[in-house]
C-alpha cells in the first residue's frame, strides 16, 4: 500500500473543487469543500508524481526560510553566505556581516528574534541601495514614481499602485544585482502600463534586452 504524503487540509464550503499547493517550507496544503476522506486520498495517489516533483523543485529554491537549528546559509545579493550562531553573555541579540559570513550573537535562543534581526538587515540594505537605482532608472526611462516604499511580503517582489507608488519586497536583497535591476525596471514600467500586455514587455525590453534571463533566474528564488 502506498504511503500518503503529509498535508494540511483546509475546508472551505465556498470552494467547488479540490486545490493542491505548497507553503514556503514545501509542505503540502489541500483546500477543498467538504468531501469524503476517500476522495482526498484518491487524488493524492493520482497526483503523487506531481507532488514529489513540485516538492523537490521547492527544496532546490534559493533563499528559503532559514532553519536556525541547523547549518544555514543567508543569501545576499545572489551569494550564499554561512550563518554561525554564537551564544554570548550580553543580553541582546546582534547580527554581524563582514562580507564573508554572517554571525548572530545571542543570549537566549529565540528563532523569532533571530528572524527579526535578519529581516531588519535586509530592510536596511534595501533602503540603502534601492532608492539610488530607482532614481537612475527613472531618469533613463523618464518615468517618475510618486514614492518608494519597502516592506517584507510573502508573494510579490514589487508592486506599483494606481498612484504610482512603488513598493519593493525587502527580501529582494537576496537576489543577484541584475535581477534586482529587472524588478526595478518592471515596476517603473507599470507607471506607464498598468498591465502585462505586449506594450509593457516591449518597454521593459527596450531598457533590459536580456530581461527574460533575469525572469528565469528570479524563479530560482523564494521570497
C-alpha positions, 0 to 999 in steps of 0.5 A, a space after each residue: 500500500 502506498 504511503 500518503 504524503 503529509 498535508 494540511 487540509 483546509 475546508 472551505 464550503 465556498 470552494 467547488 473543487 479540490 486545490 493542491 499547493 505548497 507553503 514556503 517550507 514545501 509542505 503540502 496544503 489541500 483546500 477543498 469543500 467538504 468531501 469524503 476522506 476517500 476522495 482526498 486520498 484518491 487524488 493524492 495517489 493520482 497526483 503523487 508524481 506531481 507532488 514529489 516533483 513540485 516538492 523537490 523543485 521547492 527544496 532546490 529554491 534559493 533563499 528559503 526560510 532559514 532553519 536556525 537549528 541547523 547549518 544555514 546559509 543567508 543569501 545576499 545579493 545572489 551569494 550564499 553566505 554561512 550563518 554561525 550562531 554564537 551564544 554570548 553573555 550580553 543580553 541582546 541579540 546582534 547580527 554581524 556581516 563582514 562580507 564573508 559570513 554572517 554571525 548572530 550573537 545571542 543570549 537566549 535562543 529565540 528563532 523569532 528574534 533571530 528572524 527579526 534581526 535578519 529581516 531588519 538587515 535586509 530592510 536596511 540594505 534595501 533602503 540603502 541601495 534601492 532608492 539610488 537605482 530607482 532614481 537612475 532608472 527613472 531618469 533613463 526611462 523618464 518615468 517618475 514614481 510618486 514614492 518608494 516604499 519597502 516592506 517584507 511580503 510573502 508573494 510579490 517582489 514589487 508592486 506599483 499602485 494606481 498612484 504610482 507608488 512603488 513598493 519593493 519586497 525587502 527580501 529582494 536583497 537576496 537576489 543577484 544585482 541584475 535581477 534586482 535591476 529587472 524588478 526595478 525596471 518592471 515596476 517603473 514600467 507599470 507607471 506607464 502600463 498598468 498591465 502585462 500586455 505586449 506594450 509593457 514587455 516591449 518597454 521593459 525590453 527596450 531598457 533590459 534586452 536580456 530581461 527574460 534571463 533575469 525572469 528565469 533566474 528570479 524563479 530560482 528564488 523564494 521570497 
